[in-house]
Amino acid sequence: MVSYGILAKNRERFINHGVRIAGLPGMKPVFRFVLKRWFKALDVDGDGVISWQEWYFMVLKPDGIEDEEEAKACFNIVDANKNGVLSFDEVANATIEYFTETEVTKCAYL
């Protein structure tokens, strides 16, 4: 079974909703707070970054992602400084871009 993320067929509608919510006064700090909690949950070893192994076992494996090569390519896109791990800022920037970008890419459904 392949999961296509929380957006699936309603990606554009979901993004528009997210953009409207993000534009409300005071929502950016709330968004970053929630994202930080999610990030800490993925950072199993507590070193302040998310490794490929943490990403794979906590995000991709439970969702039944079958194309590991494509998933690794998306991980590498988020890894802006190419050091092999994801910092909170990299994840936050990628998430913001994900919710504001309307072009559907290969990584859109992960």
Secondary structure, 3 states (H helix, E strand, C coil): CCCCCCCHHHHHHHHHHHHHHHCCCCHHHHHHHHHHHHHHHHCCCCCCCEEHHHHHHHHHHHHCCCCHHHHHHHHHHHCCCCCCEECHHHHHHHHHHHHHCCCCCHHHHC
